Amino acid sequence: MDTIYDFVAARIRQDFASPGFAAADLGAGAGLMATKLESIGYNVVAVDRTNTDYAAASRHIIVDFDDEDFASTVGIGSFHLVTALEILDSVQNPISFLTNIRRLLLPGGVAVLSVARLDLLPAHLRFVLDHAIESLGFERDSDLKSQIFWEHFSAHFLAFAGMALRDHTLFPQEFLLKRLNPPWMVRHVLVVEPRNPAMDNLIPVV
């Protein structure tokens, strides 16, 4: 089976390939996604908390993703594309992280993110959501939690960060047809973009 990096790279190559454009890969790790973006023709900056395992050729920047202003270190308004795979689940403040992604983008830019099912969320977020669901009179069912989290994320987290959902699918795609994969393997793959200011008065309040 192709990895999520192959899946996302194929989508970018199909819909957003722009040789010579600038891309930032957040949570770069060993550089797997950065290398794929380079092969598409992007000028890539890899970003992570450490460069210990980094093996790609692109420039690497070390930041703390829990810093509310890490975008200033990476380059505000500098990128046509931002990727953030397998990283959103580990940050302390997802809305702050998403806000920094918005600040990195040039006008017309997009970001591609992966979001794990609830099963892989940090324990403190699972705890909060468990009690929120119980307060609504529901049991702590994993599928229900994941659905509620996804609805909350797509309706609120993105809006509060000034972002809008452009497209959404699941990885692996076989899950859509056969449901053969365990739930903890499933990722939401999102394409998001800065929200139109005209939509400000539509932001839901929680």
C-alpha positions in Angstrom: 0.0 0.0 0.0 1.2 3.5 -0.8 2.1 5.7 2.2 0.2 8.8 3.1 3.2 10.7 1.6 2.7 9.0 -1.7 -1.0 9.7 -1.6 -0.6 13.4 -0.8 2.2 13.8 -3.4 0.0 12.4 -6.1 -2.8 14.8 -5.2 -0.4 17.8 -5.2 1.1 16.7 -8.5 -2.4 16.4 -10.0 -4.0 19.6 -8.7 -1.3 22.0 -7.5 2.0 21.2 -9.3 3.7 24.5 -9.9 7.5 24.1 -10.6 9.5 26.8 -9.0 6.9 27.7 -6.4 7.7 27.7 -2.7 6.5 25.0 -0.3 7.0 24.5 3.4 6.8 21.0 4.9 5.9 21.1 8.6 6.9 18.1 10.7 9.4 17.1 8.1 10.9 14.2 10.0 13.4 12.4 7.8 12.4 14.5 4.8 10.1 12.0 3.0 7.5 14.6 2.1 10.1 17.3 1.4 11.8 15.0 -1.1 8.5 14.2 -2.9 7.7 18.0 -3.1 11.2 18.6 -4.6 10.5 15.9 -7.2 7.4 17.8 -8.3 9.4 20.9 -8.7 8.8 22.9 -5.6 11.5 24.9 -3.8 11.1 23.3 -0.3 11.8 24.5 3.2 11.6 21.6 5.7 10.5 22.5 9.2 10.5 20.5 12.4 11.4 20.5 16.1 14.7 18.8 15.4 16.9 17.9 12.4 18.3 14.8 14.0 16.9 12.4 11.4 16.6 14.8 8.4 18.2 13.4 5.3 16.7 15.4 2.4 18.5 18.1 0.4 16.1 21.0 1.1 16.9 23.7 3.6 15.8 22.8 7.2 14.5 25.2 9.9 14.1 24.2 13.5 11.1 25.6 15.3 8.8 24.9 18.3 5.4 24.2 16.9 3.9 25.2 20.2 5.3 28.7 19.8 2.4 31.0 18.9 4.6 32.9 16.4 6.7 30.2 14.7 5.6 31.4 11.3 7.8 34.5 11.8 10.9 32.2 11.9 9.8 30.2 8.8 8.6 33.1 6.7 5.3 34.9 6.8 3.5 35.1 3.5 6.3 33.1 1.7 4.7 29.9 0.5 2.3 28.8 -2.2 1.9 25.4 -0.5 2.3 24.2 3.1 2.1 20.5 4.0 1.6 19.3 7.6 1.3 15.5 7.8 1.2 13.5 11.0 1.9 16.5 13.1 -1.4 18.2 14.0 -2.2 15.5 16.6 0.9 16.3 18.6 0.7 20.1 19.1 -0.7 21.7 22.2 -2.9 24.2 20.5 -4.3 23.1 17.1 -5.9 26.5 16.4 -2.6 28.3 17.0 -0.8 25.8 14.7 -3.4 26.3 12.0 -3.2 30.1 12.4 0.5 29.9 11.8 -0.1 27.8 8.7 -2.4 30.5 7.4 0.2 33.2 8.0 2.8 31.2 6.1 0.7 31.1 2.9 0.9 33.6 0.0 -2.5 34.9 -1.4 -4.0 32.0 -3.3 -1.9 29.4 -1.4 -3.2 26.2 0.0 -2.2 23.8 2.8 -2.6 20.0 2.8 -3.0 18.5 6.3 -3.6 15.1 7.7 -5.7 14.6 10.9 -5.9 11.3 12.7 -9.0 9.8 14.0 -9.8 10.5 17.6 -8.0 7.3 18.7 -4.6 9.0 18.1 -5.4 12.4 19.6 -3.3 13.4 22.7 -4.7 12.1 25.9 -5.7 15.5 27.3 -7.9 16.2 24.2 -9.5 12.7 24.3 -10.3 13.3 28.0 -12.0 16.6 27.3 -14.0 15.2 24.4 -15.0 12.1 26.4 -16.6 14.3 29.0 -18.1 16.7 26.4 -19.8 13.7 24.7 -21.0 12.3 28.1 -22.5 15.6 28.9 -24.6 15.3 25.7 -26.0 12.0 27.0 -23.9 9.7 24.7 -21.6 6.8 25.6 -17.9 7.0 25.0 -18.0 5.2 21.7 -14.9 5.5 19.5 -16.7 5.9 16.2 -19.0 8.5 17.7 -16.1 10.4 19.2 -14.3 10.5 16.0 -17.3 11.8 14.1 -18.0 14.5 16.7 -14.3 15.6 16.7 -14.2 15.8 12.9 -17.4 17.9 12.8 -16.0 20.2 15.5 -12.7 20.4 13.8 -14.1 21.2 10.3 -16.7 23.6 11.6 -14.8 25.5 14.3 -11.1 24.9 14.5 -10.5 25.9 10.9 -12.8 28.9 11.2 -11.1 30.2 14.3 -7.8 29.9 12.6 -9.0 31.9 9.6 -9.0 28.9 7.3 -11.6 27.2 5.2 -12.0 23.6 4.0 -11.5 23.2 0.3 -11.5 19.5 0.0 -11.5 16.4 2.2 -10.9 12.7 1.7 -9.8 9.7 3.8 -6.6 7.7 3.6 -6.4 4.8 2.9 -9.0 5.1 0.2 -9.8 1.4 0.4 -11.5 2.4 3.7 -14.1 4.2 1.8 -15.1 1.1 -0.2 -14.3 -2.0 2.0 -13.7 -0.6 5.5 -10.8 -3.2 5.8 -8.5 -0.9 7.7 -8.5 -0.6 11.5 -9.9 2.8 12.6 -6.6 3.9 14.1 -5.0 3.7 10.6 -7.4 6.1 9.0 -6.5 9.7 8.4 -8.5 12.7 7.2 -6.6 14.4 4.4 -7.6 18.0 4.0 -6.9 20.8 1.5 -7.5 24.1 3.3 -7.0 27.7 2.3 -7.3 31.2 4.0 -10.9 32.1 4.6 -12.6 34.8 2.6 -12.9 37.8 5.0 -16.5 38.2 3.7 -17.3 35.0 5.6 -16.2 36.5 9.0 -19.8 37.0 10.2 -20.5 33.3 9.5 -18.0 32.0 12.0 -19.8 29.7 14.5 -19.6 30.6 18.1 -19.1 27.9 20.7 
